[in-house]
Amino acid sequence: MPLHARAPALHRSSHLLPTATARLRPCAAPAAKPRRRTLSSLVRASNSDPPQQQQVNLSVLRFTLGIPGLDESYLPRWIGLGFGALVVLNHLLSPPPTPAQLRSEALGLCLAAFSATLPFLGRFLEGADAASRVPLPEGSSQVFVMSENLSAVQKEDMAWASYVLLRNTNTTSVVIAIGDLFCVRGYWNPPANTSKYAMIEWFKSQMQQVGLVDLKDALYFPNSSDSQLVKILPDGILSVLAQPILSPDPANNETKTEGVILLASNANYAYSKKDRAWIRTVANKFQRA
């Protein structure tokens, strides 16, 4: 009789199954912890883009050395004077110079002189030196108040925006008004002996009277302030810029005024075209998504 061989049955070990399954199972990526993005973080992704296409927006930044008391606009002048002095010192300490060395030193002195005059040349081309800055009157005092109903993120955003506007432009006084939310910072002459709440209400009423809350286009007075703004502005102000905060309204196919940023300076022609474009970029950060 033919013999039928039967293969032994395969027994799967139960203790190997979880291990094999774990090897074949893809590992889930750890959940990303959401980050709070605010204007004061100095970088903000565009709210209109989807999360996977958001990119860091650096258009609002102005980079400085951060050294207290140092005006970076005069940095080329100090560099030119320093290197020019080194060229003269090298000429005095060197043996009788060769013609090639004399030509190199003359070229170095020309470059140093150009670097030293570069800040004045830039201001002349921009028209910023058309009038000098006047000192602030003694009655002006530094003010920094915000509406009490602001959230923590809104306070952080307004505090940062007001700081960079005062730091990076010729501004001495700034007001950021978005609806009923206000931030007042800089040198102002508010009514004496008023609380923070009363001061905010005073600025709100004054800006409503002059019609600044419904602006559609920016207003710029480079060498004189409007007569209607005299009640709001402190004494000694020579330039005023009112930049509206506009948000698109797809329903009506037009723009909607969300608020305004009022800037004042004690210098004529304080805001160049480049400054106004940068201030407009800061105002766009307060647009509603």
C-alpha positions as CSV (number, residue, x, y, z in Angstrom):
1,M,0.0,0.0,0.0
2,P,1.3,3.4,-0.8
3,L,2.2,5.3,2.2
4,H,0.8,8.9,2.4
5,A,3.1,11.2,4.2
6,R,1.5,14.0,6.0
7,A,3.4,17.2,6.7
8,P,3.4,18.2,10.3
9,A,1.0,21.0,11.2
10,L,2.5,24.4,11.6
11,H,1.8,25.9,15.0
12,R,2.0,29.7,15.2
13,S,3.4,30.9,18.4
14,S,1.0,33.4,20.1
15,H,3.8,35.2,21.8
16,L,5.4,36.2,18.5
17,L,2.3,37.7,16.9
18,P,2.3,41.0,18.8
19,T,5.9,41.5,18.0
20,A,5.5,40.9,14.3
21,T,2.4,43.0,14.1
22,A,4.2,45.8,15.8
23,R,7.0,45.7,13.3
24,L,4.6,45.9,10.4
25,R,2.4,48.6,11.9
26,P,3.5,52.1,11.0
27,C,4.4,54.3,13.9
28,A,2.1,57.2,14.5
29,A,3.8,60.6,14.5
30,P,3.6,62.4,17.8
31,A,0.9,65.1,17.8
32,A,2.4,68.5,17.2
33,K,1.8,70.9,20.1
34,P,0.0,74.0,18.8
35,R,1.9,77.2,19.1
36,R,0.3,80.5,19.8
37,R,1.3,82.9,17.0
38,T,1.1,86.6,17.8
39,L,2.3,89.8,16.2
40,S,4.9,90.3,19.0
41,S,6.7,87.1,18.1
42,L,8.2,89.2,15.3
43,V,7.2,86.6,12.7
44,R,3.6,85.7,11.7
45,A,2.4,83.4,9.0
46,S,-0.3,84.7,6.7
47,N,-3.8,83.9,8.1
48,S,-5.2,83.6,4.6
49,D,-3.1,80.6,3.6
50,P,-3.9,77.0,4.6
51,P,-1.8,75.6,7.4
52,Q,0.4,73.5,5.0
53,Q,1.2,76.5,2.9
54,Q,1.9,79.1,5.6
55,Q,5.2,80.8,5.4
56,V,7.0,83.1,7.8
57,N,6.4,86.8,7.0
58,L,9.4,89.0,7.7
59,S,8.1,92.1,5.8
60,V,7.2,93.9,9.0
61,L,10.7,93.6,10.5
62,R,13.5,96.2,10.6
63,F,16.8,94.9,11.8
64,T,18.9,97.0,14.1
65,L,22.0,96.4,16.2
66,G,20.0,96.9,19.4
67,I,22.7,99.1,21.1
68,P,21.1,101.7,23.4
69,G,21.9,105.2,22.4
70,L,23.3,104.3,19.0
71,D,21.7,105.8,16.0
72,E,22.2,103.1,13.2
73,S,21.6,105.7,10.5
74,Y,25.0,107.3,11.3
75,L,26.8,104.0,11.4
76,P,28.4,104.5,7.9
77,R,29.8,107.8,9.0
78,W,31.6,106.3,12.0
79,I,32.9,103.4,9.9
80,G,34.2,105.8,7.3
81,L,35.9,108.1,9.8
82,G,37.5,105.1,11.6
83,F,38.9,103.5,8.5
84,G,40.1,106.9,7.2
85,A,42.0,107.4,10.4
86,L,43.6,104.0,10.0
87,V,44.7,104.9,6.5
88,V,46.3,108.1,7.7
89,L,48.0,106.3,10.6
90,N,49.4,103.7,8.2
91,H,50.8,106.4,6.0
92,L,52.6,108.1,8.9
93,L,54.1,104.9,10.3
94,S,55.2,103.5,7.0
95,P,58.6,104.0,5.4
96,P,58.7,106.3,2.3
97,P,55.7,105.1,0.4
98,T,55.8,103.8,-3.1
99,P,53.6,105.3,-5.9
100,A,51.3,102.2,-5.7
101,Q,50.8,102.7,-2.0
102,L,50.0,106.4,-2.5
103,R,47.4,105.5,-5.0
104,S,45.9,102.9,-2.7
105,E,45.8,105.4,0.2
106,A,44.1,108.0,-1.9
107,L,41.5,105.5,-3.0
108,G,40.9,104.5,0.6
109,L,40.5,108.1,1.7
110,C,38.0,108.7,-1.0
111,L,35.9,105.7,0.0
112,A,36.1,106.7,3.7
113,A,34.9,110.2,2.8
114,F,32.1,108.8,0.8
115,S,31.0,106.5,3.7
116,A,31.2,109.4,6.1
117,T,28.9,111.6,3.9
118,L,26.5,108.7,3.1
119,P,23.9,109.4,5.9
120,F,23.6,113.0,4.9
121,L,23.3,112.1,1.2
122,G,20.6,109.6,2.0
123,R,18.6,112.1,4.0
124,F,19.0,114.7,1.3
125,L,17.7,112.3,-1.4
126,E,14.7,111.4,0.8
127,G,13.9,115.0,1.7
128,A,14.0,114.1,5.4
129,D,16.3,117.0,6.2
130,A,14.0,119.7,4.9
131,A,13.3,120.8,8.4
132,S,14.9,120.2,11.8
133,R,13.4,118.4,14.7
134,V,12.0,120.7,17.4
135,P,12.3,119.9,21.1
136,L,9.2,118.6,22.9
137,P,7.5,121.1,25.2
138,E,7.7,120.7,28.9
139,G,4.0,120.0,29.3
140,S,4.3,116.7,27.3
141,S,4.5,113.5,29.3
142,Q,5.0,109.9,28.4
143,V,1.8,107.9,28.2
144,F,1.2,104.2,27.8
145,V,-2.4,103.1,28.3
146,M,-4.6,100.4,26.7
147,S,-8.2,99.4,26.9
148,E,-9.1,97.2,29.8
149,N,-11.2,94.8,27.7
150,L,-8.2,93.7,25.6
151,S,-7.2,90.0,25.7
152,A,-3.7,89.0,26.6
153,V,-2.8,88.4,22.9
154,Q,-4.3,91.7,21.8
155,K,-2.3,93.5,24.5
156,E,0.8,91.8,23.4
157,D,0.2,92.7,19.7
158,M,-0.6,96.4,20.4
159,A,2.3,96.8,22.8
160,W,4.7,95.3,20.3
161,A,3.3,97.3,17.3
162,S,3.4,100.6,19.2
163,Y,7.0,99.9,20.3
164,V,8.4,99.2,16.8
165,L,6.6,102.3,15.4
166,L,8.2,104.5,18.0
167,R,11.6,102.7,17.7
168,N,11.9,102.4,14.0
169,T,10.4,105.7,12.8
170,N,10.6,109.4,13.7
171,T,7.4,109.0,15.7
172,T,7.0,110.6,19.1
173,S,3.2,109.8,19.7
174,V,1.1,106.8,18.5
175,V,-2.5,105.8,18.8
176,I,-3.8,102.4,17.6
177,A,-7.6,102.3,17.5
178,I,-9.4,99.1,16.4
179,G,-13.1,99.6,17.0
180,D,-13.5,100.2,20.8
181,L,-10.0,98.9,21.5
182,F,-7.3,101.6,22.0
183,C,-3.6,101.7,22.7
184,V,-2.0,105.1,23.4
185,R,1.7,105.4,23.7
186,G,4.4,108.1,23.5
187,Y,4.3,111.8,24.3
188,W,0.8,113.3,24.7
189,N,-1.0,116.1,26.5
190,P,-4.2,114.4,27.8
191,P,-6.4,116.2,30.3
192,A,-4.8,116.4,33.7
193,N,-5.7,114.2,36.6
194,T,-7.6,111.6,34.5
195,S,-7.7,107.9,35.0
196,K,-6.6,105.4,32.3
197,Y,-10.2,104.6,31.5
198,A,-11.1,108.3,31.2
199,M,-8.1,109.0,29.1
200,I,-9.1,106.2,26.6
201,E,-12.6,107.6,26.4
202,W,-11.2,111.1,25.8
203,F,-9.1,109.8,22.9
204,K,-12.0,107.9,21.5
205,S,-14.4,110.9,21.5
206,Q,-11.8,113.2,20.0
207,M,-11.0,110.8,17.1
208,Q,-14.7,110.3,16.4
209,Q,-15.2,114.0,16.2
210,V,-12.5,114.5,13.6
211,G,-13.7,111.4,11.6
212,L,-10.5,109.3,11.9
213,V,-12.4,106.1,12.6
214,D,-13.9,105.9,9.1
215,L,-10.8,106.6,6.9
216,K,-10.5,104.8,3.6
217,D,-7.1,106.3,2.6
218,A,-4.0,107.4,4.5
219,L,-3.7,111.0,5.5
220,Y,-0.2,112.6,5.7
221,F,0.6,116.1,6.7
222,P,4.4,116.4,6.3
223,N,5.0,120.0,7.5
224,S,1.8,121.1,9.3
225,S,-1.0,119.4,11.2
226,D,-4.6,119.7,10.4
227,S,-6.5,122.2,12.4
228,Q,-9.1,119.6,13.5
229,L,-6.3,117.5,15.0
230,V,-5.0,120.2,17.3
231,K,-7.1,119.1,20.2
232,I,-5.7,115.6,20.1
233,L,-2.0,116.2,19.2
234,P,0.5,117.5,21.8
235,D,2.3,120.8,21.3
236,G,5.3,120.9,19.0
237,I,4.0,118.3,16.5
238,L,5.0,119.0,12.9
239,S,4.1,115.9,11.0
240,V,1.0,113.7,11.2
241,L,0.2,110.4,9.6
242,A,-3.2,108.6,9.9
243,Q,-3.0,105.1,8.4
244,P,-6.3,103.2,8.2
245,I,-6.6,99.5,9.0
246,L,-8.5,98.0,6.1
247,S,-9.8,94.5,5.7
248,P,-11.4,93.0,2.5
249,D,-15.1,92.5,2.5
250,P,-15.9,89.7,0.0
251,A,-19.6,90.1,0.4
252,N,-19.7,93.6,-0.9
253,N,-16.5,93.4,-3.0
254,E,-14.9,96.3,-1.1
255,T,-12.7,97.1,1.8
256,K,-13.9,97.7,5.3
257,T,-12.3,100.1,7.8
258,E,-11.4,98.2,11.0
259,G,-9.5,101.0,12.7
260,V,-6.7,103.5,12.3
261,I,-3.1,104.1,13.4
262,L,-2.4,107.7,14.2
263,L,1.3,108.8,14.3
264,A,2.7,112.2,15.2
265,S,6.3,113.5,15.0
266,N,8.1,116.6,16.1
267,A,10.0,116.8,12.8
268,N,8.9,118.0,9.4
269,Y,8.8,115.5,6.6
270,A,9.2,112.7,9.2
271,Y,7.8,109.9,7.1
272,S,9.3,109.0,3.7
273,K,7.6,106.8,1.1
274,K,9.6,103.9,2.5
275,D,8.4,104.6,6.0
276,R,4.8,105.0,5.0
277,A,4.9,101.7,3.1
278,W,6.4,99.9,6.2
279,I,3.8,101.5,8.5
280,R,1.1,100.3,6.1
281,T,2.5,96.8,6.5
282,V,2.3,97.0,10.2
283,A,-1.3,98.2,10.0
284,N,-2.2,95.2,7.7
285,K,-1.1,92.9,10.6
286,F,-4.3,93.9,12.4
287,Q,-6.6,92.8,9.5
288,R,-9.3,90.4,10.4
289,A,-9.0,87.0,8.7
